[in-house]
Amino acid sequence: MSTSTLSGRGTAWFHSLTDTSPGEGAFSSPHGAIPSVLCAGARLGERPAFFLSVVPDPGNRWPRARQGEVGLGEGWALAESVRRVLDRDRGAETKTIIVAIVDVPSQAYGYREELLGIHQALAAAVDAYSAARLAGHPVIALLVGSGISGGFLAHGLQANRILALDDDGVTVQAMSKKSAARVTRRSVEELDEIARVVPATAYDGATFATLGAVHRLLAVGDADNPTPADVASIRAALLDAVEDVIAGPSDLSPRLATPGAHRERAASREVRRLLAAEWDRQAEPS
């Protein structure tokens, strides 16, 4: 049975890139172990790195978060683990690289989650990743499977650079395809037809890359069970992305400067230009 069948791509790539074995590297918070959030320190080239991945946990105390979704526990655990890295590296000349390995089907939908503030848990994770990026930590997201809805917002989208496997198993969208079909009162087949014309509605990683947010698409031999050659090539790509981060700004503006963004996000770029111009006009002394 493949690793992906047992525990998902996030688990497989986490252990391959960190040289850990299943059962090692689970994040422990003061509130107890969070088996669905894996984190471990490792080296990337000559630099220290910190890897995180949200993975399925059939025994999760929150039923809505058992398939790899980012729920209450996951959001707070991500936030706490990233904040620990920030605190440890405060004042350090060389900041630890933070790598978010992404394979998340969504956030955890549920009445209890909404009642207990899942929006705050996910916002805490977003804020931690953003704070790390602005503090000078190169933050890289490695999209190895699904990047759907609030799960991806909380774990991955705040990265300086997003790398994605060039594989049919990589999917990205604001909601699952079945949910989108229900909301729009269309069939899944109709959504696929629309995606051929409107790239922003597509689900495959390659189309998502054309919108400009993906730094590089990466070909591997086996996306489910990475080979040593796959791991070596991904490590090299991560280091290349880190060098690109160091040479550029710490905000997310590079995503709108890519050829893909110029081609597919022209309207978004124009709106931002007009807003910036209006902001400057309002700021001028009267």
C-alpha positions as a Markdown table, in Angstrom:
| # | Residue | x | y | z |
|---|---|---|---|---|
| 1 | Met | 0.0 | 0.0 | 0.0 |
| 2 | Ser | 1.4 | 3.4 | -0.9 |
| 3 | Thr | 2.3 | 6.1 | 1.7 |
| 4 | Ser | -0.3 | 8.4 | 0.2 |
| 5 | Thr | -3.1 | 5.8 | 0.8 |
| 6 | Leu | -2.1 | 5.5 | 4.4 |
| 7 | Ser | -1.5 | 9.1 | 5.5 |
| 8 | Gly | -1.3 | 11.5 | 2.6 |
| 9 | Arg | 1.3 | 13.3 | 0.6 |
| 10 | Gly | 2.0 | 15.8 | 3.3 |
| 11 | Thr | 3.3 | 13.0 | 5.6 |
| 12 | Ala | 5.4 | 11.4 | 2.8 |
| 13 | Trp | 7.1 | 14.6 | 1.8 |
| 14 | Phe | 7.6 | 15.8 | 5.4 |
| 15 | His | 9.4 | 12.7 | 6.5 |
| 16 | Ser | 11.4 | 12.5 | 3.2 |
| 17 | Leu | 12.6 | 16.1 | 3.5 |
| 18 | Thr | 13.3 | 16.1 | 7.2 |
| 19 | Asp | 14.9 | 12.5 | 7.3 |
| 20 | Thr | 12.5 | 11.6 | 10.1 |
| 21 | Ser | 10.4 | 8.4 | 10.5 |
| 22 | Pro | 6.6 | 8.2 | 11.1 |
| 23 | Gly | 6.0 | 8.9 | 14.7 |
| 24 | Glu | 8.9 | 11.4 | 15.0 |
| 25 | Gly | 8.5 | 15.2 | 14.8 |
| 26 | Ala | 4.9 | 15.5 | 16.0 |
| 27 | Phe | 4.4 | 19.0 | 17.4 |
| 28 | Ser | 3.8 | 19.1 | 21.2 |
| 29 | Ser | 2.1 | 22.2 | 22.7 |
| 30 | Pro | 1.5 | 22.9 | 26.3 |
| 31 | His | -2.0 | 21.6 | 25.8 |
| 32 | Gly | -0.8 | 18.2 | 24.6 |
| 33 | Ala | 0.4 | 16.5 | 21.4 |
| 34 | Ile | -1.2 | 17.5 | 18.1 |
| 35 | Pro | -0.5 | 14.5 | 15.9 |
| 36 | Ser | -2.1 | 16.2 | 12.9 |
| 37 | Val | 0.6 | 18.9 | 12.8 |
| 38 | Leu | 4.1 | 17.6 | 12.1 |
| 39 | Cys | 7.1 | 19.8 | 12.5 |
| 40 | Ala | 10.8 | 19.3 | 12.6 |
| 41 | Gly | 14.1 | 21.1 | 12.2 |
| 42 | Ala | 16.5 | 20.1 | 9.4 |
| 43 | Arg | 19.2 | 21.6 | 7.2 |
| 44 | Leu | 18.8 | 23.1 | 3.7 |
| 45 | Gly | 22.3 | 23.4 | 2.4 |
| 46 | Glu | 24.2 | 25.3 | 5.1 |
| 47 | Arg | 21.1 | 26.9 | 6.6 |
| 48 | Pro | 18.8 | 25.7 | 9.4 |
| 49 | Ala | 15.2 | 25.1 | 8.3 |
| 50 | Phe | 11.9 | 24.3 | 10.0 |
| 51 | Phe | 9.4 | 22.1 | 8.2 |
| 52 | Leu | 5.6 | 22.0 | 9.0 |
| 53 | Ser | 2.8 | 19.8 | 7.6 |
| 54 | Val | -0.8 | 19.3 | 8.4 |
| 55 | Val | -1.7 | 15.6 | 8.0 |
| 56 | Pro | -4.7 | 13.3 | 8.4 |
| 57 | Asp | -5.4 | 12.0 | 11.9 |
| 58 | Pro | -8.2 | 9.5 | 12.2 |
| 59 | Gly | -8.2 | 9.8 | 16.0 |
| 60 | Asn | -8.5 | 13.6 | 16.0 |
| 61 | Arg | -10.8 | 14.8 | 18.8 |
| 62 | Trp | -12.5 | 17.0 | 16.3 |
| 63 | Pro | -14.2 | 14.8 | 13.7 |
| 64 | Arg | -14.3 | 17.5 | 11.1 |
| 65 | Ala | -10.5 | 17.6 | 11.1 |
| 66 | Arg | -9.7 | 14.0 | 10.6 |
| 67 | Gln | -8.9 | 14.0 | 6.9 |
| 68 | Gly | -6.1 | 16.6 | 7.0 |
| 69 | Glu | -8.3 | 19.7 | 7.3 |
| 70 | Val | -6.9 | 22.7 | 9.3 |
| 71 | Gly | -9.1 | 23.0 | 12.4 |
| 72 | Leu | -9.0 | 24.6 | 15.8 |
| 73 | Gly | -6.1 | 22.5 | 17.1 |
| 74 | Glu | -4.1 | 22.7 | 13.9 |
| 75 | Gly | -4.4 | 26.5 | 13.5 |
| 76 | Trp | -3.2 | 27.2 | 17.1 |
| 77 | Ala | -0.4 | 24.5 | 16.8 |
| 78 | Leu | 0.9 | 26.0 | 13.5 |
| 79 | Ala | 0.8 | 29.5 | 15.1 |
| 80 | Glu | 2.6 | 28.4 | 18.2 |
| 81 | Ser | 5.3 | 26.4 | 16.4 |
| 82 | Val | 6.1 | 29.2 | 14.0 |
| 83 | Arg | 6.2 | 31.8 | 16.8 |
| 84 | Arg | 8.7 | 29.6 | 18.7 |
| 85 | Val | 11.0 | 29.8 | 15.7 |
| 86 | Leu | 10.6 | 33.6 | 15.6 |
| 87 | Asp | 11.4 | 33.9 | 19.3 |
| 88 | Arg | 14.4 | 31.6 | 19.0 |
| 89 | Asp | 15.8 | 33.6 | 16.1 |
| 90 | Arg | 15.1 | 37.1 | 17.4 |
| 91 | Gly | 18.2 | 39.2 | 16.8 |
| 92 | Ala | 19.9 | 36.4 | 14.8 |
| 93 | Glu | 21.8 | 37.5 | 11.6 |
| 94 | Thr | 20.8 | 34.3 | 9.8 |
| 95 | Lys | 17.1 | 33.5 | 10.0 |
| 96 | Thr | 15.8 | 29.9 | 9.9 |
| 97 | Ile | 14.0 | 28.9 | 6.7 |
| 98 | Ile | 10.4 | 28.0 | 7.2 |
| 99 | Val | 8.9 | 25.4 | 4.8 |
| 100 | Ala | 5.2 | 24.8 | 4.8 |
| 101 | Ile | 4.4 | 21.4 | 3.1 |
| 102 | Val | 0.8 | 21.8 | 1.9 |
| 103 | Asp | -1.7 | 19.1 | 1.3 |
| 104 | Val | -4.9 | 20.4 | 3.0 |
| 105 | Pro | -8.5 | 19.6 | 1.7 |
| 106 | Ser | -10.0 | 22.7 | 3.5 |
| 107 | Gln | -10.5 | 24.2 | 6.9 |
| 108 | Ala | -12.6 | 22.1 | 9.3 |
| 109 | Tyr | -16.2 | 22.9 | 8.7 |
| 110 | Gly | -18.4 | 22.3 | 11.8 |
| 111 | Tyr | -20.8 | 24.0 | 14.2 |
| 112 | Arg | -18.5 | 23.5 | 17.2 |
| 113 | Glu | -15.5 | 24.9 | 15.2 |
| 114 | Glu | -17.5 | 28.0 | 14.3 |
| 115 | Leu | -18.8 | 28.4 | 17.9 |
| 116 | Leu | -15.3 | 28.1 | 19.4 |
| 117 | Gly | -13.6 | 30.5 | 16.9 |
| 118 | Ile | -12.0 | 28.6 | 14.1 |
| 119 | His | -11.6 | 32.0 | 12.4 |
| 120 | Gln | -9.3 | 33.1 | 15.2 |
| 121 | Ala | -7.3 | 29.8 | 15.1 |
| 122 | Leu | -6.7 | 30.2 | 11.4 |
| 123 | Ala | -6.0 | 33.9 | 11.7 |
| 124 | Ala | -3.3 | 33.1 | 14.3 |
| 125 | Ala | -1.6 | 30.8 | 11.9 |
| 126 | Val | -1.8 | 33.4 | 9.1 |
| 127 | Asp | -0.4 | 36.1 | 11.4 |
| 128 | Ala | 2.5 | 33.9 | 12.5 |
| 129 | Tyr | 3.6 | 33.0 | 9.0 |
| 130 | Ser | 3.2 | 36.7 | 8.0 |
| 131 | Ala | 5.2 | 37.8 | 11.0 |
| 132 | Ala | 8.0 | 35.3 | 10.1 |
| 133 | Arg | 8.1 | 36.6 | 6.6 |
| 134 | Leu | 8.3 | 40.2 | 7.6 |
| 135 | Ala | 11.0 | 39.4 | 10.2 |
| 136 | Gly | 13.3 | 38.1 | 7.5 |
| 137 | His | 12.6 | 34.4 | 7.6 |
| 138 | Pro | 12.4 | 33.0 | 4.1 |
| 139 | Val | 9.0 | 31.3 | 4.1 |
| 140 | Ile | 8.5 | 28.7 | 1.3 |
| 141 | Ala | 5.3 | 26.8 | 0.7 |
| 142 | Leu | 5.7 | 23.4 | -1.1 |
| 143 | Leu | 2.3 | 22.4 | -2.5 |
| 144 | Val | 2.3 | 18.6 | -2.9 |
| 145 | Gly | -1.4 | 17.9 | -2.9 |
| 146 | Ser | -4.5 | 19.9 | -2.2 |
| 147 | Gly | -4.5 | 23.6 | -1.3 |
| 148 | Ile | -8.2 | 24.2 | -0.8 |
| 149 | Ser | -10.1 | 27.1 | 0.9 |
| 150 | Gly | -9.2 | 28.3 | 4.4 |
| 151 | Gly | -6.8 | 25.4 | 4.9 |
| 152 | Phe | -4.5 | 26.9 | 2.3 |
| 153 | Leu | -5.1 | 30.4 | 3.5 |
| 154 | Ala | -3.9 | 29.4 | 7.0 |
| 155 | His | -1.1 | 27.1 | 5.8 |
| 156 | Gly | 0.8 | 28.2 | 2.7 |
| 157 | Leu | -0.5 | 31.4 | 1.2 |
| 158 | Gln | 1.6 | 33.7 | 3.3 |
| 159 | Ala | 4.8 | 32.3 | 2.0 |
| 160 | Asn | 7.3 | 34.5 | 0.2 |
| 161 | Arg | 7.4 | 31.9 | -2.6 |
| 162 | Ile | 5.1 | 29.0 | -3.5 |
| 163 | Leu | 6.5 | 25.9 | -5.2 |
| 164 | Ala | 4.1 | 23.3 | -6.6 |
| 165 | Leu | 4.6 | 19.8 | -7.8 |
| 166 | Asp | 3.8 | 19.5 | -11.5 |
| 167 | Asp | 1.4 | 16.6 | -10.9 |
| 168 | Asp | -2.3 | 15.8 | -11.5 |
| 169 | Gly | -2.8 | 15.3 | -7.8 |
| 170 | Val | -2.2 | 19.0 | -7.0 |
| 171 | Thr | -5.4 | 21.0 | -6.8 |
| 172 | Val | -6.0 | 24.6 | -5.7 |
| 173 | Gln | -9.3 | 26.5 | -5.2 |
| 174 | Ala | -11.4 | 28.5 | -2.8 |
| 175 | Met | -13.7 | 25.6 | -2.3 |
| 176 | Ser | -14.0 | 21.9 | -3.2 |
| 177 | Lys | -15.3 | 21.2 | -6.7 |
| 178 | Lys | -18.4 | 19.4 | -5.3 |
| 179 | Ser | -19.2 | 22.4 | -3.1 |
| 180 | Ala | -18.7 | 24.9 | -6.0 |
| 181 | Ala | -21.0 | 22.8 | -8.1 |
| 182 | Arg | -23.7 | 23.0 | -5.4 |
| 183 | Val | -23.3 | 26.7 | -4.9 |
| 184 | Thr | -23.3 | 27.6 | -8.6 |
| 185 | Arg | -26.1 | 25.0 | -9.4 |
| 186 | Arg | -23.9 | 23.5 | -12.1 |
| 187 | Ser | -22.6 | 20.0 | -12.6 |
| 188 | Val | -18.9 | 19.2 | -12.0 |
| 189 | Glu | -18.6 | 18.6 | -15.7 |
| 190 | Glu | -19.9 | 22.2 | -16.4 |
| 191 | Leu | -17.4 | 23.6 | -14.0 |
| 192 | Asp | -14.6 | 21.8 | -15.9 |
| 193 | Glu | -15.8 | 23.4 | -19.2 |
| 194 | Ile | -15.8 | 26.9 | -17.6 |
| 195 | Ala | -12.3 | 26.3 | -16.3 |
| 196 | Arg | -11.1 | 25.9 | -19.9 |
| 197 | Val | -12.1 | 29.6 | -20.5 |
| 198 | Val | -11.6 | 31.2 | -17.1 |
| 199 | Pro | -8.3 | 30.0 | -15.5 |
| 200 | Ala | -9.2 | 31.4 | -12.1 |
| 201 | Thr | -12.0 | 28.8 | -11.8 |
| 202 | Ala | -9.8 | 25.8 | -12.6 |
| 203 | Tyr | -8.6 | 23.4 | -10.0 |
| 204 | Asp | -5.4 | 22.0 | -11.3 |
| 205 | Gly | -2.0 | 23.2 | -10.1 |
| 206 | Ala | -0.7 | 24.0 | -13.6 |
| 207 | Thr | -3.5 | 26.4 | -14.3 |
| 208 | Phe | -3.1 | 28.0 | -10.8 |
| 209 | Ala | 0.5 | 28.6 | -11.7 |
| 210 | Thr | -0.5 | 30.7 | -14.8 |
| 211 | Leu | -2.0 | 33.2 | -12.4 |
| 212 | Gly | 1.4 | 34.2 | -11.2 |
| 213 | Ala | 1.4 | 33.0 | -7.5 |
| 214 | Val | 3.6 | 30.0 | -8.1 |
| 215 | His | 7.3 | 30.6 | -8.2 |
| 216 | Arg | 8.1 | 27.2 | -10.0 |
| 217 | Leu | 6.3 | 24.0 | -11.0 |
| 218 | Leu | 8.5 | 21.0 | -10.1 |
| 219 | Ala | 8.5 | 17.7 | -11.9 |
| 220 | Val | 9.1 | 14.6 | -9.8 |
| 221 | Gly | 9.1 | 10.9 | -10.5 |
| 222 | Asp | 6.7 | 9.9 | -7.8 |
| 223 | Ala | 4.6 | 12.5 | -6.0 |
| 224 | Asp | 3.1 | 9.9 | -3.6 |
| 225 | Asn | 6.3 | 8.2 | -2.6 |
| 226 | Pro | 9.2 | 10.5 | -3.2 |
| 227 | Thr | 12.4 | 8.8 | -4.4 |
| 228 | Pro | 15.9 | 10.0 | -3.2 |
| 229 | Ala | 16.3 | 11.8 | -6.6 |
| 230 | Asp | 12.9 | 13.5 | -6.1 |
| 231 | Val | 14.0 | 14.7 | -2.6 |
| 232 | Ala | 17.3 | 16.0 | -3.9 |
| 233 | Ser | 15.6 | 17.9 | -6.7 |
| 234 | Ile | 13.1 | 19.4 | -4.3 |
| 235 | Arg | 15.8 | 20.4 | -1.8 |
| 236 | Ala | 17.6 | 22.2 | -4.6 |
| 237 | Ala | 14.4 | 24.0 | -5.7 |
| 238 | Leu | 13.8 | 25.1 | -2.1 |
| 239 | Leu | 17.3 | 26.5 | -1.8 |
| 240 | Asp | 16.8 | 28.3 | -5.2 |
| 241 | Ala | 13.6 | 29.8 | -3.9 |
| 242 | Val | 15.3 | 30.9 | -0.7 |
| 243 | Glu | 17.9 | 32.8 | -2.7 |
| 244 | Asp | 15.2 | 34.5 | -4.7 |
| 245 | Val | 13.5 | 35.6 | -1.5 |
| 246 | Ile | 16.7 | 37.0 | -0.1 |
| 247 | Ala | 17.2 | 39.0 | -3.3 |
| 248 | Gly | 13.7 | 40.5 | -3.2 |
| 249 | Pro | 11.2 | 42.3 | -1.0 |
| 250 | Ser | 9.7 | 40.6 | 2.1 |
| 251 | Asp | 6.1 | 41.4 | 0.9 |
| 252 | Leu | 4.0 | 39.4 | -1.6 |
| 253 | Ser | 4.3 | 41.9 | -4.4 |
| 254 | Pro | 6.5 | 39.6 | -6.6 |
| 255 | Arg | 3.3 | 37.5 | -7.3 |
| 256 | Leu | 1.9 | 40.4 | -9.3 |
| 257 | Ala | 5.1 | 41.0 | -11.2 |
| 258 | Thr | 5.4 | 37.6 | -12.8 |
| 259 | Pro | 4.7 | 37.0 | -16.5 |
| 260 | Gly | 1.6 | 35.0 | -15.6 |
| 261 | Ala | 0.2 | 37.8 | -13.5 |
| 262 | His | 0.8 | 40.3 | -16.3 |
| 263 | Arg | -1.1 | 38.0 | -18.6 |
| 264 | Glu | -3.9 | 36.7 | -16.5 |
| 265 | Arg | -4.3 | 39.3 | -13.7 |
| 266 | Ala | -4.2 | 42.5 | -15.7 |
| 267 | Ala | -7.5 | 43.7 | -14.2 |
| 268 | Ser | -6.3 | 43.0 | -10.6 |
| 269 | Arg | -3.0 | 44.9 | -11.3 |
| 270 | Glu | -4.9 | 47.9 | -12.7 |
| 271 | Val | -7.3 | 48.0 | -9.7 |
| 272 | Arg | -4.3 | 48.0 | -7.4 |
| 273 | Arg | -2.6 | 50.8 | -9.4 |
| 274 | Leu | -5.7 | 52.9 | -9.2 |
| 275 | Leu | -6.1 | 52.3 | -5.5 |
| 276 | Ala | -2.5 | 53.3 | -4.9 |
| 277 | Ala | -2.9 | 56.4 | -6.9 |
| 278 | Glu | -6.0 | 57.4 | -5.0 |
| 279 | Trp | -4.3 | 56.7 | -1.7 |
| 280 | Asp | -1.4 | 59.0 | -2.7 |
| 281 | Arg | -3.8 | 61.7 | -3.9 |
| 282 | Gln | -5.7 | 61.6 | -0.6 |
| 283 | Ala | -2.4 | 61.8 | 1.3 |
| 284 | Glu | -1.4 | 65.0 | -0.4 |
| 285 | Pro | -1.7 | 68.2 | 1.7 |
| 286 | Ser | -4.8 | 70.2 | 0.7 |
